Amino acid sequence: MKIALDPTMFRALPVPEMVRTVADLGYDHIELSPREDFMPFFLHPRADDDRVAELGKALRETGVELASILPLYRWSGPDEEERQAAVRYWRRMIEVAVELGCTLMNSEFNGRPERAAESEAAFWKSMEELLPVFEREGISLNLEPHPDDFCEVNGPGVDLVRAINKPWVNYVYCAPHTFHLSGDAPGADIRAMLHYAGDKLRHVHIADVFDHKGSSGLRYILNPPGTPARVHQHLDIGQGEVDWDAFFGTLREMRFDGVATVCVFAWEERARESCAANLERVTRELVG
């Protein structure tokens, strides 16, 4: 199993310094997430040959490896021009992954929940164009249903991944999205959701969150009332309401051997302390 860090809280550091910081904190792996100077959200990658080489050099010098690369593009957007642009951006990031020797990429379904059918059609169109590229380059793909995607719920998300019908396309369970992933079902049965993913579960994102549906739906106060905003935050383990005994216990039962990424975003003012503490807890729970 690989324990990785999503270095979002260190995104302002130059790439080499970010990698050294991750190494200093004790992590052996990075999940490279969007950052403005390399791979921005929803825009063409900024990384040129020199910047890619700079990252590769920092990884070699520190011994840190890329567990995965996480691009976020509108590949399921119902706007066709936007979708085509996203496919072009994906092709460039696949090239970058190959240059860096990274054999795993992960992302979200994307699209719009209020235009779910159109978005799913766009998703499949992008899959038809990109799956041959992933396969040719030997890169695996892990996908997650994310709040505000055309697919936001665990069961349908797993079913979509299975429908792709490729052994190298698998599922991400994101713990800080637990209460969105459970949909309208009462409570959030983490054990059932993880077991439903079964052999497709190859990647977990680890951070805590409050149950936005708790307290009669008023765990958070949102204005205006009834807004469709998907409210959540990625907190340190133990600061929210995720059932960590169920989460870690089920992963142990399943003999999970994929990527476990610490993705806490809430505490930039104490980012090093946060990342170190979460690494210690994940290592204790899943490695022993």
C-alpha positions as CSV (number, residue, x, y, z in Angstrom):
1,M,0.0,0.0,0.0
2,K,1.1,3.5,-0.7
3,I,0.4,6.4,1.7
4,A,0.6,9.6,-0.3
5,L,0.1,13.3,0.4
6,D,-2.0,15.7,-1.7
7,P,0.3,18.8,-1.3
8,T,-2.5,21.3,-1.9
9,M,-1.6,23.2,1.4
10,F,1.9,23.6,0.0
11,R,0.9,24.7,-3.5
12,A,2.5,28.2,-3.1
13,L,5.9,26.7,-2.7
14,P,8.1,26.2,-5.8
15,V,7.9,22.7,-7.1
16,P,11.3,21.5,-5.7
17,E,10.6,23.0,-2.3
18,M,7.2,21.4,-2.2
19,V,8.7,18.0,-2.9
20,R,11.4,18.5,-0.2
21,T,8.7,19.5,2.3
22,V,6.7,16.3,1.6
23,A,9.9,14.3,2.1
24,D,10.7,16.1,5.3
25,L,7.3,15.3,6.7
26,G,8.0,11.6,6.2
27,Y,5.9,10.8,3.1
28,D,7.3,8.5,0.4
29,H,4.6,9.4,-2.1
30,I,2.8,12.4,-3.6
31,E,-0.6,12.6,-5.3
32,L,0.1,15.6,-7.6
33,S,-3.1,17.7,-7.5
34,P,-3.8,21.0,-9.4
35,R,-1.5,23.9,-9.0
36,E,-1.4,27.1,-11.0
37,D,2.2,26.7,-12.3
38,F,1.9,23.1,-13.4
39,M,-1.6,21.8,-13.8
40,P,-4.3,24.4,-13.1
41,F,-8.0,23.6,-12.5
42,F,-9.9,23.2,-15.8
43,L,-7.2,24.9,-18.0
44,H,-4.4,23.6,-20.3
45,P,-1.4,22.3,-18.3
46,R,1.3,25.0,-17.8
47,A,4.2,22.5,-17.3
48,D,6.8,22.7,-20.1
49,D,9.7,20.4,-20.5
50,D,11.8,22.3,-18.0
51,R,9.2,22.3,-15.3
52,V,8.6,18.6,-15.8
53,A,12.3,18.0,-15.6
54,E,12.5,20.1,-12.4
55,L,9.8,18.0,-10.8
56,G,11.5,14.8,-11.9
57,K,14.9,15.9,-10.5
58,A,13.3,16.8,-7.1
59,L,11.7,13.4,-6.9
60,R,14.9,11.6,-7.7
61,E,16.9,13.7,-5.2
62,T,14.5,13.1,-2.3
63,G,13.4,9.5,-3.1
64,V,9.8,10.6,-3.1
65,E,7.6,8.9,-5.8
66,L,4.5,10.0,-7.6
67,A,1.7,7.7,-6.5
68,S,-0.7,9.4,-8.9
69,I,-1.5,12.6,-10.8
70,L,-4.9,14.2,-10.3
71,P,-6.0,16.4,-13.2
72,L,-9.4,18.1,-13.0
73,Y,-11.0,19.0,-16.4
74,R,-14.5,19.4,-17.8
75,W,-14.4,16.1,-19.8
76,S,-18.0,15.5,-19.0
77,G,-19.2,19.0,-19.6
78,P,-22.4,19.2,-21.7
79,D,-20.8,22.0,-23.7
80,E,-19.1,20.2,-26.6
81,E,-16.4,22.8,-27.2
82,E,-15.5,22.7,-23.5
83,R,-15.4,18.9,-23.5
84,Q,-13.1,18.8,-26.5
85,A,-10.8,21.2,-24.8
86,A,-10.7,19.0,-21.7
87,V,-9.7,16.0,-23.8
88,R,-6.8,18.0,-25.3
89,Y,-5.7,18.9,-21.7
90,W,-5.9,15.3,-20.7
91,R,-3.7,14.2,-23.6
92,R,-1.0,16.6,-22.5
93,M,-1.2,15.5,-18.9
94,I,-0.9,11.9,-20.0
95,E,2.3,12.9,-21.8
96,V,3.6,14.5,-18.6
97,A,2.7,11.4,-16.6
98,V,4.7,9.2,-19.0
99,E,7.7,11.6,-18.9
100,L,7.6,11.4,-15.1
101,G,7.2,7.6,-15.0
102,C,3.9,7.8,-13.2
103,T,1.5,4.9,-14.1
104,L,-1.6,6.0,-12.3
105,M,-3.9,9.0,-12.8
106,N,-7.1,9.8,-10.9
107,S,-9.9,12.2,-11.3
108,E,-13.6,13.0,-10.9
109,F,-16.6,12.3,-13.1
110,N,-17.2,16.1,-13.5
111,G,-20.3,17.2,-15.5
112,R,-23.4,18.9,-14.1
113,P,-25.9,17.3,-11.7
114,E,-28.8,19.3,-13.2
115,R,-27.9,18.0,-16.7
116,A,-26.9,14.5,-15.6
117,A,-28.0,12.6,-18.8
118,E,-26.2,15.0,-21.1
119,S,-23.1,15.0,-18.9
120,E,-23.0,11.2,-18.8
121,A,-23.2,11.1,-22.6
122,A,-20.3,13.6,-22.8
123,F,-18.3,11.4,-20.3
124,W,-18.7,8.3,-22.5
125,K,-17.7,10.3,-25.5
126,S,-14.5,11.4,-23.7
127,M,-13.9,7.8,-22.6
128,E,-14.1,6.6,-26.2
129,E,-11.4,9.1,-27.1
130,L,-9.1,8.7,-24.1
131,L,-9.3,5.1,-23.0
132,P,-7.1,4.0,-26.0
133,V,-4.5,6.6,-25.0
134,F,-4.4,5.4,-21.4
135,E,-4.1,1.8,-22.5
136,R,-1.4,2.5,-25.1
137,E,0.7,4.4,-22.5
138,G,0.2,1.8,-19.7
139,I,-1.5,4.3,-17.3
140,S,-4.2,3.2,-15.0
141,L,-7.2,5.4,-14.1
142,N,-9.0,5.7,-10.8
143,L,-12.3,7.7,-10.7
144,E,-14.5,9.2,-8.0
145,P,-18.0,10.7,-7.8
146,H,-17.6,14.2,-6.4
147,P,-20.1,16.6,-4.9
148,D,-21.6,18.6,-7.8
149,D,-20.7,16.0,-10.5
150,F,-23.3,14.4,-12.7
151,C,-22.8,11.4,-10.5
152,E,-22.3,12.2,-6.8
153,V,-23.3,9.0,-5.0
154,N,-21.2,5.9,-4.2
155,G,-23.3,3.1,-5.6
156,P,-24.0,4.7,-9.0
157,G,-20.3,5.8,-9.1
158,V,-19.1,2.2,-8.6
159,D,-21.5,1.0,-11.2
160,L,-20.2,3.6,-13.7
161,V,-16.6,2.5,-13.1
162,R,-17.6,-1.2,-13.6
163,A,-19.5,-0.2,-16.8
164,I,-16.2,1.0,-18.3
165,N,-15.2,-2.6,-18.1
166,K,-11.4,-2.2,-18.0
167,P,-9.4,-3.9,-15.3
168,W,-7.1,-0.9,-15.1
169,V,-10.0,1.6,-14.4
170,N,-11.0,1.5,-10.8
171,Y,-12.7,3.5,-8.0
172,V,-11.7,6.2,-5.5
173,Y,-13.6,6.4,-2.1
174,C,-13.2,9.9,-0.7
175,A,-13.8,9.9,3.1
176,P,-14.5,13.7,3.4
177,H,-17.3,13.2,0.9
178,T,-18.9,10.4,2.9
179,F,-22.1,12.2,3.6
180,H,-22.6,13.2,0.0
181,L,-21.7,9.7,-1.2
182,S,-24.4,8.2,0.9
183,G,-27.0,10.1,-1.1
184,D,-30.5,10.2,0.5
185,A,-30.0,7.1,2.5
186,P,-30.3,7.6,6.3
187,G,-26.9,7.8,8.0
188,A,-23.7,7.0,6.1
189,D,-22.9,3.3,6.1
190,I,-19.2,3.4,5.3
191,R,-18.8,-0.3,5.6
192,A,-21.5,-1.0,3.1
193,M,-20.2,1.6,0.6
194,L,-16.6,0.3,0.8
195,H,-17.8,-3.3,0.4
196,Y,-20.0,-2.3,-2.6
197,A,-16.9,-1.0,-4.3
198,G,-15.2,-4.3,-3.6
199,D,-12.4,-5.3,-5.9
200,K,-12.7,-2.0,-7.7
201,L,-11.6,0.0,-4.6
202,R,-8.0,0.9,-5.4
203,H,-7.7,4.4,-3.9
204,V,-9.0,6.2,-0.8
205,H,-8.8,9.9,0.1
206,I,-8.4,10.6,3.8
207,A,-9.7,13.6,5.7
208,D,-12.6,14.2,8.1
209,V,-15.8,16.2,7.6
210,F,-19.0,17.1,9.4
211,D,-22.3,15.5,8.4
212,H,-24.0,18.3,6.5
213,K,-27.3,16.4,6.9
214,G,-27.0,16.2,10.6
215,S,-28.9,18.4,13.1
216,S,-32.1,18.4,10.9
217,G,-30.0,19.5,7.9
218,L,-28.6,22.5,9.7
219,R,-25.1,21.4,10.6
220,Y,-24.1,24.3,8.4
221,I,-26.1,27.5,8.0
222,L,-26.4,28.4,4.3
223,N,-27.8,31.5,2.7
224,P,-30.1,31.7,0.9
225,P,-32.0,28.7,2.4
226,G,-32.2,25.8,0.0
227,T,-29.1,26.7,-1.9
228,P,-27.8,23.6,-3.8
229,A,-24.2,24.3,-2.6
230,R,-22.3,21.1,-1.7
231,V,-20.8,22.1,1.6
232,H,-17.9,20.3,3.2
233,Q,-14.3,20.7,4.3
234,H,-11.3,18.4,4.5
235,L,-10.4,18.3,8.2
236,D,-7.8,16.4,10.2
237,I,-8.8,12.9,11.2
238,G,-10.9,13.1,14.3
239,Q,-12.2,16.7,13.8
240,G,-15.4,15.7,12.1
241,E,-18.0,13.0,12.1
242,V,-16.6,10.3,9.8
243,D,-16.7,6.9,11.5
244,W,-13.0,6.1,11.4
245,D,-13.3,2.8,13.2
246,A,-15.6,1.6,10.4
247,F,-13.4,3.2,7.7
248,F,-10.1,1.8,8.8
249,G,-11.6,-1.5,10.1
250,T,-13.3,-2.2,6.8
251,L,-10.1,-1.4,4.8
252,R,-8.2,-3.9,7.0
253,E,-10.9,-6.5,6.5
254,M,-10.7,-6.0,2.7
255,R,-6.9,-6.1,2.8
256,F,-6.8,-2.8,1.0
257,D,-3.5,-2.5,-0.9
258,G,-4.0,0.6,-3.1
259,V,-3.2,4.3,-2.6
260,A,-4.3,6.1,0.6
261,T,-4.0,9.8,0.1
262,V,-4.0,12.3,3.0
263,C,-6.0,15.2,1.5
264,V,-6.6,17.7,4.4
265,F,-7.0,21.3,3.1
266,A,-8.4,23.2,6.1
267,W,-5.3,24.2,8.0
268,E,-2.8,26.0,5.9
269,E,-1.6,28.0,8.9
270,R,-0.4,24.7,10.5
271,A,0.0,22.6,7.4
272,R,3.2,20.7,8.5
273,E,1.7,19.7,11.8
274,S,-1.5,18.6,10.2
275,C,0.1,16.5,7.5
276,A,2.5,14.9,9.9
277,A,-0.2,14.0,12.4
278,N,-2.4,12.5,9.7
279,L,0.5,10.4,8.3
280,E,1.1,9.0,11.8
281,R,-2.6,8.0,12.2
282,V,-2.9,6.4,8.7
283,T,0.3,4.5,9.1
284,R,-0.8,3.2,12.5
285,E,-4.2,2.1,11.2
286,L,-3.3,0.6,7.9
287,V,0.4,-0.4,8.2
288,G,0.7,-1.2,11.9
